[in-house]
Amino acid sequence: MNELKVPQEEPRGEVLPPRHKVVRAALLCLAALSLALLASAQSINMFPQDYQQMWTRVAIPPTHALSATDQWHIHAQTGEIVCDGNQGHEWLRFNRELGNFDFKVEWRFTPVPNTTKYNSGVFFRNSKDGTIWQQAQTSLDGGYIFGETPVDGKLTRYNLQKEMTENRVKPAGQWNAYDIHCVGGVCTLAVNGEVVNTLHLSVDKGYVGLEAEGYLITFRHFHLRQLP
């Protein structure tokens, strides 16, 4: 008696692609998204040919008069800004209002004999006249955020020094790197490569700038990007 043989079906292709194809497709999607975000981020030249019109001195508080002598020296070719710190309390505003951004800058104080106190700062999300202000403090006591900003419609002073994860600021004479990153109402301050403060704001746009407060300080390696 002949054995009945059941015809075997030809193997069909998998309905779902192999796992490695899924992973590869996901990586390609992530790469495309990253490229799209990078393309939409706009680097801003802080030292264009008309750089004198891109920076404005503003008194602190804004009701005070500015000194007739300029204490800021902008060296556009080297990308450095030096503040003598000897002509009163003020800030140097970069004249472009920003929403989301990433702002990197390096700074160092010129050492003063028998001095342990140094003071200056990097401003961000400021109003045009500086009535509303947020500052990344530059001092030997650490880099941290403090400021005066609207809270429930009322201008309110705050200080995140106690929330600083650690003091990462180097001694006077050495360079420090700050990275201030703001998206929506959240801003972070990284000092020498590590985030030390996170700030939640109701202010979603403003100006960046530099502070003069009595000490010789040099700023360099400016890198400002406007983010989507």
JOCOR-V95173 format. One record per residue. N is the residue number from 1. RES is the residue in three letters. PSI is psi in whole degrees, -180 to 180 (none if undefined). Layout:
N:RES:PSI ; N:RES:PSI
This chain:
1:MET:129 ; 2:ASN:138 ; 3:GLU:134 ; 4:LEU:121 ; 5:LYS:127 ; 6:VAL:125 ; 7:PRO:134 ; 8:GLN:135 ; 9:GLU:145 ; 10:GLU:136 ; 11:PRO:133 ; 12:ARG:154 ; 13:GLY:151 ; 14:GLU:140 ; 15:VAL:-42 ; 16:LEU:145 ; 17:PRO:157 ; 18:PRO:158 ; 19:ARG:-39 ; 20:HIS:-29 ; 21:LYS:-37 ; 22:VAL:-46 ; 23:VAL:-44 ; 24:ARG:-41 ; 25:ALA:-40 ; 26:ALA:-42 ; 27:LEU:-39 ; 28:LEU:-39 ; 29:CYS:-44 ; 30:LEU:-41 ; 31:ALA:-42 ; 32:ALA:-39 ; 33:LEU:-43 ; 34:SER:-43 ; 35:LEU:-39 ; 36:ALA:-41 ; 37:LEU:-40 ; 38:LEU:-39 ; 39:ALA:-34 ; 40:SER:-18 ; 41:ALA:135 ; 42:GLN:117 ; 43:SER:137 ; 44:ILE:126 ; 45:ASN:114 ; 46:MET:-3 ; 47:PHE:60 ; 48:PRO:-179 ; 49:GLN:-34 ; 50:ASP:39 ; 51:TYR:-26 ; 52:GLN:-29 ; 53:GLN:-3 ; 54:MET:-8 ; 55:TRP:135 ; 56:THR:133 ; 57:ARG:135 ; 58:VAL:130 ; 59:ALA:153 ; 60:ILE:118 ; 61:PRO:166 ; 62:PRO:-15 ; 63:THR:-12 ; 64:HIS:161 ; 65:ALA:146 ; 66:LEU:151 ; 67:SER:147 ; 68:ALA:-20 ; 69:THR:127 ; 70:ASP:127 ; 71:GLN:5 ; 72:TRP:136 ; 73:HIS:108 ; 74:ILE:118 ; 75:HIS:89 ; 76:ALA:-36 ; 77:GLN:-36 ; 78:THR:-10 ; 79:GLY:34 ; 80:GLU:149 ; 81:ILE:125 ; 82:VAL:134 ; 83:CYS:123 ; 84:ASP:-32 ; 85:GLY:20 ; 86:ASN:15 ; 87:GLN:36 ; 88:GLY:173 ; 89:HIS:121 ; 90:GLU:176 ; 91:TRP:154 ; 92:LEU:110 ; 93:ARG:132 ; 94:PHE:124 ; 95:ASN:55 ; 96:ARG:116 ; 97:GLU:136 ; 98:LEU:146 ; 99:GLY:-102 ; 100:ASN:138 ; 101:PHE:166 ; 102:ASP:124 ; 103:PHE:114 ; 104:LYS:139 ; 105:VAL:148 ; 106:GLU:151 ; 107:TRP:156 ; 108:ARG:145 ; 109:PHE:148 ; 110:THR:123 ; 111:PRO:141 ; 112:VAL:127 ; 113:PRO:140 ; 114:ASN:27 ; 115:THR:133 ; 116:THR:-7 ; 117:LYS:124 ; 118:TYR:149 ; 119:ASN:132 ; 120:SER:-164 ; 121:GLY:167 ; 122:VAL:119 ; 123:PHE:154 ; 124:PHE:155 ; 125:ARG:39 ; 126:ASN:151 ; 127:SER:167 ; 128:LYS:-37 ; 129:ASP:-2 ; 130:GLY:10 ; 131:THR:-43 ; 132:ILE:129 ; 133:TRP:147 ; 134:GLN:136 ; 135:GLN:135 ; 136:ALA:106 ; 137:GLN:138 ; 138:THR:108 ; 139:SER:165 ; 140:LEU:-14 ; 141:ASP:-4 ; 142:GLY:164 ; 143:GLY:121 ; 144:TYR:167 ; 145:ILE:137 ; 146:PHE:170 ; 147:GLY:-166 ; 148:GLU:115 ; 149:THR:158 ; 150:PRO:130 ; 151:VAL:115 ; 152:ASP:39 ; 153:GLY:0 ; 154:LYS:132 ; 155:LEU:121 ; 156:THR:134 ; 157:ARG:141 ; 158:TYR:162 ; 159:ASN:123 ; 160:LEU:21 ; 161:GLN:-41 ; 162:LYS:-19 ; 163:GLU:-3 ; 164:MET:128 ; 165:THR:-36 ; 166:GLU:160 ; 167:ASN:108 ; 168:ARG:9 ; 169:VAL:136 ; 170:LYS:162 ; 171:PRO:162 ; 172:ALA:138 ; 173:GLY:-17 ; 174:GLN:151 ; 175:TRP:142 ; 176:ASN:146 ; 177:ALA:127 ; 178:TYR:141 ; 179:ASP:112 ; 180:ILE:121 ; 181:HIS:121 ; 182:CYS:125 ; 183:VAL:120 ; 184:GLY:-131 ; 185:GLY:11 ; 186:VAL:126 ; 187:CYS:142 ; 188:THR:150 ; 189:LEU:120 ; 190:ALA:132 ; 191:VAL:119 ; 192:ASN:45 ; 193:GLY:-4 ; 194:GLU:136 ; 195:VAL:128 ; 196:VAL:-21 ; 197:ASN:145 ; 198:THR:130 ; 199:LEU:137 ; 200:HIS:123 ; 201:LEU:156 ; 202:SER:-11 ; 203:VAL:125 ; 204:ASP:11 ; 205:LYS:164 ; 206:GLY:-163 ; 207:TYR:150 ; 208:VAL:159 ; 209:GLY:-178 ; 210:LEU:148 ; 211:GLU:142 ; 212:ALA:123 ; 213:GLU:47 ; 214:GLY:2 ; 215:TYR:146 ; 216:LEU:120 ; 217:ILE:142 ; 218:THR:136 ; 219:PHE:142 ; 220:ARG:178 ; 221:HIS:51 ; 222:PHE:134 ; 223:HIS:107 ; 224:LEU:125 ; 225:ARG:132 ; 226:GLN:127 ; 227:LEU:155 ; 228:PRO:none
